[in-house]
Amino acid sequence: MSAPTIDLSTRPRPNRGLLDLTVLGIELRRVLRNRRTMIFMVVFPPVMFLFISAQITGKDDVMGPGIIANVGAYVMVSMALYGAVLATTSAGASVSIERASGWSRQLRLTPLNPVAYIAMKMISALVLGAIATGVTFIVASATGHAHMAARSWVECALIILVGALVFAAFGLFMGYLLPSDNAMQFIGPVLAILSIFGGIFTGPISTDSLYGKIAEMTPIYGFSAIAHWPTTLTTSGTYGTFKFSWVVNLVVWAALFVAGAVWRFRKDTARV
């Protein structure tokens, strides 16, 4: 008796779409359950904002003649940006843990599209960045330490979210480059140093000095300058000077980080 013939053409084909909502849900739950990451996102940025704003004399003073935003608003944007960068970088760098546990290898053995995998990492990073930004803005608004026009609140938040995706790519690059037990230990101090050069902890940086010239070539500098630009809105409805070099800085570093992440991703994929 011959074995029955099975028509394989009738079998459902695996989903190779650009987004798998089930895997995305798993990814979001995994990153949101990471207590250390959540502490850095939800606690650290607003606490730093409250601490720094409490040390500043004249935090309620406006940023300049005719400008609506006060100094507290500038500090709020700085801390929200720092929190978003930490959150998105951590989300990207978590791939190092997945590699060590074998999870990323298991995913590559499934029909999941590699582009979808990167896209889900970016989406989860965006969610974390939104939480970090939102909590900092809410605390600043509730305490009354930050004052600026309503449109500036929205513009600053959107710029922070979009710009922070650059550091999700940075996290992916580092996550594929470094072993799991060294990734965040290396990334944390690096981000702190870059934040100093980006003006996060020092305030606006003059590019006339040697320090300023070095700072404007670092990754966070352009991002920080663009994110703070809406705080220069005046009562007449005009903004302060916008420099195209800020955009160039952010785009160049974004391209480098994405290229590095793709390079390391392909190297890692080739091992399977």
N, C-alpha and C positions, 0 to 999 in steps of 0.2 A: 504494500500500500504506500503510495507516494505521499510525501509531506505536502500540506496545503500551500499554495502559492500566496504570498502576501504582497499586495500592491503598495509599495512604499510611497508612491506618489500621493496617496490619500492621507498619509500621516501629517498631522499639523506641524508646520515648520517652527523652529524656535524663534522667539522674538529677538531680533537683532536691531531693534529700534534704537534711537539715540537717547532714550530715557526709559528706565525701568522703575516704575513708581514703588514697587515692592522693595527693591534693593535700596532705593533712595530713602524710603521710610526706615529701613534698618540702619542706614548710615546716619540719619538724623538722630535716631534714638541712641545710637552708640556714642556720638559726640556730645549729646546733651547729658548723658550719664557720666561723663568724665568730670569728676568733682573738681580736680585741680584746674581744669580749663574753665569750668563754670565760676569758680572763685575769682580767677583772674578777670573774667568778663563782667560778672555782676557786682563784685565787691571792690576790686582793686581800683578801677578807673574812677568811680564816684568818690571813694574814700580819698584818693589822691587829689581829686578836685576840691573836696572840702578842706583838706589839709593845706594845700597850696593857697587857695583863696583866703583861708583864715590868716595866712602869714603875710598877705599883701596889703600894704597900707594904700587905701584909696581904690580898692577893688571895684567900688561903685562908680569911679570916675569913668568918663567916656574915653574911647580910644584916641580921639582927636577932635579938632574943631568941627562941629556939625555932624559928627558921627553918632549914630544911635546906640551902637553896641558899647557896653562897658567892659572894663578889664576882666571882670568875672566871666563874661561871655567868651573872651579869647581863651581863658584858661579852660573853660568847659569844652570848647572845640578841641583843644590840645589833648585833654584827657580822653575824650571820646575817640579821637583819632588813634591815640596810643592803644586804647582798649580794643578797638576794631582791628588794628594791625596785629596785636597779640593773638586775638581770637582767630583771625583768618590764617595767620601763619601756623598756629597750632593745628588747625583743621587740616591744612595741607601737609604738615609734617607728620601727622598721625599715620601716614602711609608707611613710615619706617617701622612702626609697631605691627602693622598689618603684614609687612614683608617678613618680619621675624616670626610671627605666629603662623604664617602660611596662608593667611586669608586672601591676600592679593593673588597668590598663585592659584588658589581655588577659583577665584573669580575669572582668571584668565582661561581656565579650563571650561568655562561656561560660554554660552552664546553671547554674553554681554559684550557689546561693542566697546573697544578701548576709549573711543571718544566719549561714550556715555559715562564711563568710569571717571574720566577727568571732569566731565560736566557735573556729575553728582558731587564730586569733591568741591567744586567751585560753588555749587548751590548750598551745600552744608556750611561752607565757609561764609557765604553771604548771610545765612541765617544767624550764625554766631556773631558776625560783625554787626548785624542789625540789633541783636540783643544788647551787645556792649554799648553801642551808640545810644540806643533808646533808654537804657537804664541811667546812663550818665546825664542825658538831657532831662530826664524826668526829675532826677535828684536836684539838678541845678535849678530847674524851674520851680520845684516845690520849696526849696530853701530861699528862693528869691535872690540868689547871688548873681544870676546871669540875666542880662537884659539886652535884647536886640529886636529888630523888626521881625514880624511873623514870617515874612518871606525869607529872611536870613536863616531862621531856624530850619526851614525846609531845605533851602539850598545847601547849607552846611551838612545836614544829615545825608542828603543824596550824594554829595561829592565824597563824603567819607566812605559810604557804602561802595560806590563804584571804584574809588581809588584803592580801597582795601583789598579788592580782588587781585591787585598786582602782587600783594604779599601772600595771597593764597598760592599763587604760582611760585613765589619764593619758598614757601613752606614745602610744596611738592618737590621742588628742586633739592632742597636740603634733606627731605625725607628719603628720597631715592639715593642721595649721595652719602649720607651718614648712617651709621648703625643705629638701631633703635635706642640703645642705652646712652647715646651721646647726642642725639638730635636736639632735644630741647635744652640740654645743658649748654650747648653751643649757641643755639638760636637766641635764647634769652638775653645773654650779655651783648650779643651783636645788635639786637634790636634796641637795647638800652643806649648803646653808643650811637647808633644811627639816629635815634630820637633826639639825642643831645645836639647832633649836627643838623638835625632837621628843625630845630627851634622849639621842640615840644616842651622841654623843661627850661629853656633859656629865654623864650620870647623871640620877637622878630630879630633876625640876624642881618647885620649890615654886610654887604658883599664887598665893601671897600677894603676890609682887612684880609690878611692871609687866612685867618680862620674862616671868614665868610666865603672866600673863594674856594676853599676846600669843601665847606659845607654845601655849597650849591651844586656840587658834583655827586653828592650822596643820595641814596634812593628816597629817603623820606622828605628831603628838602622841598622838592617840587610839589609833592602831594600835600604837605603841610601848608605851603604857601597858597595853593589853590583852595584848600579847605577853609583857610582863614579869610580868604578874599571877601566872601559875603559879609563878614563882620565890619567891613569898611563902608557899608551903605550909609549915606548921609540923609539928613532930613529933606534934602532937595531931590532925593531919588537917584543920585549918582553914586558910583563906586569909586574906590581908590584905583591906583594904577595896576593894571594886569600885565604881567610879563609873559610873553610867549615862551620864554626859556623855561618857565615852570612846566609847561605842557611837554616840551621836548625832554626835560629831565624825566618826567613820569613815563612817557612813552618809551624812551630808550631803555630804562630799567625794566619796564614791563616786557619788552621784547627779549631782553637778556634772560630774565627769569623764566619766561615761557619757553624759550629755546633750550635753556638748561634743563627744565622739567621734561620736555619732550625727548631730549637726548638721553637723559637718565632712564626715562620710562622705556624707551626702545631697548636700551642696554639690559634693563631688568627683564623685559619681555623675552628677549633672546635667550635667556637662561632656561626657559621652560621647554 
